[in-house]
């Protein structure tokens, strides 16, 4: 296009083009063609230098008027096209979208309940390392070198420079650490994760949570253990719960006993879940072995104590009716939302 071409022709061409533009895409292309950095009007402005000096003022005025006209017409078409666009329909009678609010993990909920019950009986909470020294996990707990719990098939050992660490198999090492730094009376619970080399299935997991209790003082007896354990389970499951103690063996307690609780589903009458026995196995317990007390500098002639342990998943399974321990660790939001 020569510089002498009549601007009216440009205007006419633009008007004709707008009459054939029916969509936002069409108008967008028109804007680029006429108003873009390399568009027709920008090119005409670049040619002002070629216009005779005496004609530049009039040419510049007419060119600005053309630009103003093109800009206004394009914006008008964009407004019309937007007005014709179907508006999103909102049905205000429909229920709103519920945003799920996060909550505590079910195991954390149960752990908090356990802590509340024991705090009500005067116990404090202690924790310790999950990567534990072998001496604290076995030796100081009176576990002999030949005990099967020390086998590679049962325990996760860590490849450390001193070959002296493992992933703790129970929270009992916390009891040792507390007794080493505190003098009796000691009344604590020790909750936390523990690790054992188990193949995962509905009732086993290589990682699970455990809580252990320890009470050391003058004149502590097995009767104190039985009364505390009974009060604990009644605090969790109600006043009708009963407990019984069956003789057992643990390296760090003597005498030792397994603790059973009346089945909360059949009330002790016998059902499928308790295998018609009316009892549910809950955990281990016993009087702290004198060798353990001696090893931490506590005189077993002056002091005695008891300890017990249980699995937190076991409590959660009973409380919530869960039939597979793996659900607690798979992070399936459909499962976790049930505890919100």
Secondary structure as UniProt FT lines:
FT   TURN            3..4
FT   HELIX           7..19
FT   HELIX           24..35
FT   TURN            37..38
FT   HELIX           40..46
FT   HELIX           47..50
FT   HELIX           53..55
FT   HELIX           56..84
FT   TURN            92..93
FT   HELIX           106..119
FT   TURN            120..122
FT   STRAND          124..125
FT   STRAND          131..133
FT   HELIX           134..137
FT   HELIX           139..141
FT   TURN            145..146
FT   HELIX           148..150
FT   TURN            152..154
FT   TURN            161..162
FT   STRAND          165..167
FT   HELIX           172..181
FT   STRAND          186..195
FT   STRAND          207..217
FT   TURN            218..219
FT   HELIX           222..237
FT   TURN            239..240
FT   STRAND          243..250
FT   TURN            251..252
FT   STRAND          253..262
FT   TURN            264..268
FT   TURN            272..276
FT   STRAND          279..288
FT   HELIX           290..295
FT   TURN            296..297
FT   TURN            300..302
FT   STRAND          304..311
FT   HELIX           312..320
FT   HELIX           325..328
FT   HELIX           333..336
FT   HELIX           337..339
//
